[in-house]
Amino acid sequence: MNKKKILIVTRNLPPLIGGMERLNWHIADELGHENEILLLSHKDAQNTAPQNCNFYGVRLNPLPLFLITAFIKTFLICVVKKPDILFAGSGLTAPITVFWAKIFRKKSIVYIHGLDINNDSILYRLIWIPFIKQASSIICNSTPTQQLTLNQGVPSNKITIIHPGVNYPAQTRNFALISELTQKYQLENKKILLSIGRLTDRKGLLEFVSFSLPAIISRIPNTVLIIIGDTANNALNKKLQKKEDIILAAEKNNIRDHLIFTGSVHEDNLSSFYYLADAHVFPAKYIPNDPEGFGMVAIEAAAHGKPTVAFAVGGIIDAIKHQESGYLIEKQDYQNMTQIVVQILEDKSLISDKQCMQYAEQFAWYNLKNKFEKVIVNL
């Protein structure tokens, strides 16, 4: 492939925490091996941005200021650097990249997640959706997102599915760190469930603690749920769940001592928590106007040899292979979720570490570059 100059415009980059942030970082990093990458994001991302990118920063907040300054700076970069392709890391920056691509007669790519194309905001539907539809190419993160995009009237030949990726193989076990975490959180002789993600309403953690966890603990009293992640204060979707409400639900069911909140953790610690866990739970709810885009944490868990038990909603159906890397449960069937989790805790041989890891390998970040290069070649 001929080397291209690609301008990536995104608000979602580390040190902000989340699957979209990791995804955009790896897109820039992998494409940067064969192309010249210009990366426009919030100023805090400069120190952690991939080294093979030319970084340009604007203020993260407030959101309108980010969009306005990113719009202006994109114009200036187009004038000075003359990129061949403008790439929006999510639907949020689609109007910026698609508009200037048309003005400068360049190609545009938009990577979208479920909420990017199925947003109930009137303003978003009037402005953002039309720009997304006018992109030269649209990349969807999952099969359900592709269907939502088709429902908006986008021709199928414009759409490609590229799932988010995972570090593979996973980090090797850090036995010293695992021992340290075991002692710190008193995890000796515990059955460990892991929940990873920002505390939004869609993730359904409050409901899991209310409707499934008490029955699981009744069956297996030494079970603990480790909750990694905080309330998503920087998320655009403000339908949040509060730590205090989750604790209150646990107290009502007399299981408060079975919850461990770690907040956000370093990547090394996260890997060790995966190794410590018996299973990962992903009780995302079915919310038609707020779909779960994919479910990278399920792939990360599989890369560490751990199965995920999840409701079969949104893009999660692309992230888990039923009975191979985990279990997909009918939406909001908390009784069945309880039963499956108990079975896994009682019999770890139901799904082997090897099965999980073999499934995860297809999502390795090193496969991402080839998939994106096919899109670029076909523009």
C-alpha positions as MATLAB code, in Angstrom:
seq = 'MNKKKILIVTRNLPPLIGGMERLNWHIADELGHENEILLLSHKDAQNTAPQNCNFYGVRLNPLPLFLITAFIKTFLICVVKKPDILFAGSGLTAPITVFWAKIFRKKSIVYIHGLDINNDSILYRLIWIPFIKQASSIICNSTPTQQLTLNQGVPSNKITIIHPGVNYPAQTRNFALISELTQKYQLENKKILLSIGRLTDRKGLLEFVSFSLPAIISRIPNTVLIIIGDTANNALNKKLQKKEDIILAAEKNNIRDHLIFTGSVHEDNLSSFYYLADAHVFPAKYIPNDPEGFGMVAIEAAAHGKPTVAFAVGGIIDAIKHQESGYLIEKQDYQNMTQIVVQILEDKSLISDKQCMQYAEQFAWYNLKNKFEKVIVNL';
ca = [
       0.000    0.000    0.000;
       1.254    3.485   -0.865;
       2.028    5.556    2.201;
      -0.817    7.910    3.084;
      -1.007   10.997    5.227;
      -3.945   10.424    7.599;
      -5.431   12.974    9.979;
      -7.208   11.288   12.909;
      -9.565   13.539   14.879;
     -10.884   12.103   18.145;
     -11.826   13.125   21.660;
     -11.326    9.559   22.889;
      -7.713    8.959   23.830;
      -5.884    8.005   27.033;
      -5.441    9.122   29.739;
      -9.247    9.069   29.472;
     -10.253    5.530   30.373;
     -12.434    3.268   28.272;
     -12.623    0.908   25.339;
     -12.981    3.691   22.759;
      -9.888    5.390   24.145;
      -7.769    2.243   23.824;
      -9.205    1.584   20.365;
      -8.308    5.007   18.980;
      -4.808    4.801   20.454;
      -4.183    1.484   18.724;
      -5.688    2.651   15.431;
      -3.229    5.547   15.378;
      -0.344    3.331   16.472;
      -0.945    0.508   13.986;
      -1.642    2.799   11.014;
       1.460    4.792   11.926;
       3.720    1.878   11.000;
       2.979    2.305    7.297;
       1.530    5.826    7.067;
       2.144    9.351    8.286;
      -0.324    9.963   11.095;
      -1.483   13.409   12.219;
      -3.381   13.029   15.496;
      -5.723   15.757   16.774;
      -7.172   15.225   20.238;
      -7.347   16.759   23.715;
      -4.125   18.219   25.138;
      -3.927   15.720   28.004;
      -3.386   12.938   25.461;
      -0.085   14.323   24.198;
       2.195   12.512   26.661;
       0.577    9.120   26.081;
      -0.050    9.383   22.329;
       1.751    6.884   20.039;
       5.279    8.050   19.343;
       4.961    7.566   15.606;
       2.294   10.322   15.339;
       2.452   14.090   14.950;
       0.222   15.314   17.771;
      -2.015   18.396   17.860;
      -3.987   19.286   20.977;
      -7.068   21.279   21.951;
      -8.933   21.616   25.251;
     -11.018   18.620   26.335;
     -13.761   20.559   28.094;
     -16.264   22.005   27.716;
     -17.419   19.830   24.829;
     -18.635   22.718   22.583;
     -15.212   24.349   22.897;
     -13.494   21.082   21.996;
     -15.626   20.766   18.854;
     -15.132   24.385   17.790;
     -11.370   24.422   18.319;
     -10.973   20.977   16.731;
     -12.947   22.238   13.720;
     -10.639   25.246   13.327;
      -7.444   23.288   13.925;
      -8.504   20.614   11.423;
      -8.822   23.346    8.796;
      -5.336   24.659    9.622;
      -3.819   21.163    9.484;
      -5.472   20.561    6.113;
      -4.014   23.803    4.750;
      -0.486   23.202    6.044;
      -0.099   19.402    6.075;
      -2.515   18.429    3.276;
      -3.632   15.028    4.561;
      -4.951   12.461    2.079;
      -7.559   11.012    4.440;
      -9.507   12.488    7.358;
     -10.501    9.904    9.953;
     -13.065   10.414   12.721;
     -12.420    8.182   15.729;
     -16.134    8.204   16.579;
     -19.357    9.784   15.368;
     -18.676   12.825   17.549;
     -15.979   14.199   15.238;
     -17.623   13.036   11.999;
     -18.962   16.503   11.049;
     -15.445   17.932   11.375;
     -13.698   15.340    9.251;
     -16.404   14.884    6.626;
     -16.927   18.636    6.154;
     -13.262   19.468    5.624;
     -12.703   16.355    3.505;
     -15.382   17.583    1.123;
     -14.000   21.131    1.094;
     -10.458   19.936    0.344;
     -11.666   17.086   -1.918;
     -10.181   14.337    0.225;
     -11.514   11.021    1.481;
     -13.112   10.586    4.889;
     -13.534    7.593    7.191;
     -15.755    7.462   10.274;
     -15.461    4.718   12.891;
     -18.783    4.376   14.665;
     -20.144    2.648   17.741;
     -23.802    1.856   18.419;
     -24.729    5.163   20.031;
     -23.014    7.086   17.198;
     -25.709    6.037   14.751;
     -28.659    5.476   17.098;
     -28.732    8.644   19.168;
     -32.095   10.061   20.242;
     -30.858   13.661   20.483;
     -32.744   15.826   17.968;
     -29.675   18.019   17.378;
     -27.484   14.971   16.841;
     -29.927   13.471   14.358;
     -30.182   16.741   12.451;
     -26.440   17.417   12.203;
     -24.278   14.418   13.092;
     -26.170   11.599   11.376;
     -26.231   13.301    7.923;
     -22.469   13.906    8.100;
     -21.791   10.307    9.119;
     -23.846    9.119    6.154;
     -21.805   11.311    3.775;
     -18.436    9.835    4.789;
     -16.476    8.078    2.053;
     -16.318    4.960    4.210;
     -17.958    3.932    7.487;
     -16.386    1.384    9.813;
     -18.703   -0.267   12.341;
     -17.502   -1.881   15.546;
     -19.996   -4.775   15.462;
     -22.719   -6.531   13.495;
     -25.553   -4.762   15.403;
     -23.926   -1.385   14.719;
     -23.757   -2.313   11.033;
     -27.487   -3.069   11.074;
     -28.250    0.275   12.732;
     -26.197    1.974   10.018;
     -28.039    0.141    7.261;
     -31.311    1.194    8.906;
     -30.239    4.803    8.413;
     -30.094    4.231    4.657;
     -26.322    3.916    4.287;
     -25.404    1.690    1.298;
     -23.871   -1.613    2.355;
     -20.841   -1.091    0.085;
     -19.833    1.867    2.252;
     -19.758   -0.189    5.439;
     -17.039   -2.398    6.887;
     -17.037   -4.167   10.254;
     -13.756   -3.977   12.174;
     -14.016   -5.145   15.750;
     -11.936   -3.438   18.428;
      -8.848   -5.376   19.429;
      -6.932   -6.689   22.381;
      -3.336   -7.036   23.532;
      -2.468  -10.591   22.555;
      -0.891  -12.546   24.012;
      -1.877  -11.026   27.339;
       0.776   -9.835   29.748;
       2.543  -12.681   31.494;
       1.547  -13.316   35.082;
       3.263  -11.009   37.549;
       3.245  -13.322   40.541;
       4.579  -10.687   42.906;
       1.841   -8.223   41.941;
      -0.831  -10.922   42.066;
       0.315  -11.810   45.579;
       0.297   -8.135   46.582;
      -3.269   -7.639   45.316;
      -4.398  -10.859   46.959;
      -3.162   -9.638   50.324;
      -4.368   -6.057   49.889;
      -7.947   -7.088   49.067;
      -7.983  -10.239   51.214;
      -8.696  -12.554   48.290;
      -7.274  -15.763   49.725;
      -9.671  -18.688   49.241;
     -12.195  -16.486   47.448;
     -14.220  -17.121   44.316;
     -13.673  -13.948   42.331;
     -16.055  -12.323   39.868;
     -14.777   -9.343   37.931;
     -16.712   -6.367   36.557;
     -14.789   -3.876   34.425;
     -16.119   -0.660   32.935;
     -17.471    2.769   33.622;
     -20.494    2.913   35.885;
     -23.186    3.789   33.371;
     -26.802    2.716   33.453;
     -26.308    0.562   30.358;
     -23.651   -1.594   32.062;
     -26.323   -2.871   34.453;
     -24.117   -3.408   37.494;
     -26.720   -2.106   39.954;
     -29.249   -4.629   38.678;
     -26.723   -7.464   38.796;
     -25.911   -6.665   42.426;
     -29.639   -6.506   43.187;
     -30.957   -9.518   41.263;
     -28.109  -12.017   40.724;
     -25.267  -11.547   43.160;
     -27.263  -12.301   46.363;
     -28.324  -15.699   44.974;
     -24.777  -16.445   43.798;
     -23.408  -15.684   47.261;
     -26.151  -17.766   48.859;
     -24.930  -20.745   46.823;
     -21.203  -19.953   47.079;
     -20.628  -17.836   50.205;
     -16.938  -17.089   49.566;
     -17.728  -15.204   46.330;
     -16.594  -11.597   45.929;
     -17.284   -9.140   43.126;
     -14.377   -6.863   42.228;
     -15.597   -3.706   40.482;
     -12.958   -1.918   38.401;
     -13.994    1.478   37.050;
     -15.529    4.735   38.161;
     -18.586    6.807   37.325;
     -18.064    8.058   33.766;
     -17.896   11.789   34.463;
     -16.327   12.584   31.063;
     -18.726   10.404   29.084;
     -21.119   12.109   26.690;
     -23.879    9.774   27.794;
     -24.815   10.998   31.269;
     -27.050    8.040   32.175;
     -24.830    6.992   35.051;
     -24.918    4.656   38.004;
     -23.418    5.787   41.290;
     -21.150    3.749   43.505;
     -23.313    4.783   46.468;
     -26.442    3.288   44.859;
     -24.650    0.001   44.160;
     -23.451   -0.122   47.768;
     -26.982    0.609   49.016;
     -28.338   -2.277   46.916;
     -25.682   -4.565   48.399;
     -26.497   -3.443   51.924;
     -30.190   -4.159   51.388;
     -29.246   -7.715   50.450;
     -26.662   -8.077   53.249;
     -23.775   -8.603   50.826;
     -21.831   -5.349   51.217;
     -18.739   -7.234   52.403;
     -18.709   -9.129   49.100;
     -18.118   -5.990   46.995;
     -14.649   -4.583   46.334;
     -14.340   -1.249   44.525;
     -10.886   -0.510   43.114;
     -11.669    2.533   40.986;
      -9.569    2.869   37.833;
      -6.391    0.800   37.860;
      -3.100    0.683   35.972;
      -2.867   -1.751   33.064;
      -0.489   -4.037   34.998;
      -2.949   -4.261   37.883;
      -5.833   -4.873   35.488;
      -4.016   -7.818   33.942;
      -3.342   -9.267   37.406;
      -7.008   -8.911   38.358;
      -7.955  -10.874   35.235;
      -5.612  -13.661   36.297;
      -7.040  -13.615   39.812;
     -10.639  -13.852   38.622;
     -12.661  -17.016   38.125;
     -15.008  -15.279   35.681;
     -15.873  -11.911   34.210;
     -19.488  -10.719   34.377;
     -20.938   -8.280   31.839;
     -24.610   -7.714   32.709;
     -25.252   -4.923   30.192;
     -28.920   -4.034   29.791;
     -30.962   -3.892   26.616;
     -31.656   -0.201   26.028;
     -32.839    0.429   22.431;
     -31.607    4.031   22.257;
     -28.353    3.311   24.126;
     -26.900    0.064   22.718;
     -23.729   -1.604   23.959;
     -21.359   -1.092   21.044;
     -19.118   -4.140   21.356;
     -17.564   -5.364   24.597;
     -13.774   -5.251   24.490;
     -13.538   -6.319   28.130;
     -14.934   -9.729   27.149;
     -12.085  -10.140   24.659;
      -9.538   -8.976   27.235;
     -10.882  -11.507   29.711;
     -10.643  -14.263   27.083;
      -7.051  -13.283   26.289;
      -6.274  -13.985   29.955;
      -8.090  -17.328   29.752;
     -11.202  -16.156   31.605;
     -14.793  -16.692   30.446;
     -17.392  -13.930   30.385;
     -21.046  -14.315   31.328;
     -23.108  -11.623   29.631;
     -26.535  -10.723   28.367;
     -26.817  -11.115   24.581;
     -27.413   -7.439   23.814;
     -25.888   -5.056   21.281;
     -22.390   -5.771   20.025;
     -21.657   -8.146   22.895;
     -22.894  -10.942   20.629;
     -19.771  -10.343   18.480;
     -17.420  -10.295   21.480;
     -18.332  -13.675   23.025;
     -18.608  -17.083   21.411;
     -21.237  -18.974   23.371;
     -19.826  -21.939   25.309;
     -16.331  -21.254   23.937;
     -15.235  -17.931   25.427;
     -18.202  -17.487   27.754;
     -21.974  -17.608   27.877;
     -24.576  -15.376   26.240;
     -27.762  -15.115   28.301;
     -31.169  -13.902   27.136;
     -31.460  -10.226   28.044;
     -32.401   -9.481   31.639;
     -32.696  -13.176   32.547;
     -31.017  -12.739   35.917;
     -32.066  -16.190   37.085;
     -30.218  -17.878   34.219;
     -27.233  -15.579   34.662;
     -27.094  -16.570   38.316;
     -27.205  -20.251   37.406;
     -24.457  -20.024   34.785;
     -22.153  -18.017   37.059;
     -22.621  -20.575   39.837;
     -21.828  -23.414   37.420;
     -18.599  -21.735   36.326;
     -17.530  -21.070   39.905;
     -18.231  -24.673   40.826;
     -16.622  -26.227   37.733;
     -13.820  -24.284   36.018;
     -13.478  -27.017   33.380;
     -16.723  -25.925   31.670;
     -14.670  -23.538   29.528;
     -10.906  -23.974   29.469;
      -8.285  -21.243   29.539;
      -7.044  -22.501   26.169;
     -10.485  -22.186   24.553;
     -10.779  -18.580   25.693;
      -7.309  -17.610   24.527;
      -7.702  -19.245   21.124;
     -10.887  -17.264   20.571;
      -9.244  -13.994   21.655;
      -6.328  -14.286   19.237;
      -8.416  -13.275   16.217;
      -8.912   -9.864   17.871;
      -5.194   -9.172   18.402;
      -4.211   -5.565   17.730;
      -1.598   -6.699   15.227;
      -4.446   -7.847   12.969;
      -5.989   -4.357   13.076;
      -3.565   -2.748   10.618;
      -4.346   -5.130    7.756;
      -8.095   -4.629    8.189;
      -7.797   -0.836    8.087;
      -5.411   -0.904    5.161;
      -8.005   -2.804    3.116;
     -10.483    0.017    3.798;
      -7.914    2.645    2.819;
      -6.998    0.855   -0.428;
     -10.667    0.646   -1.421;
     -11.433    4.345   -0.851;
];
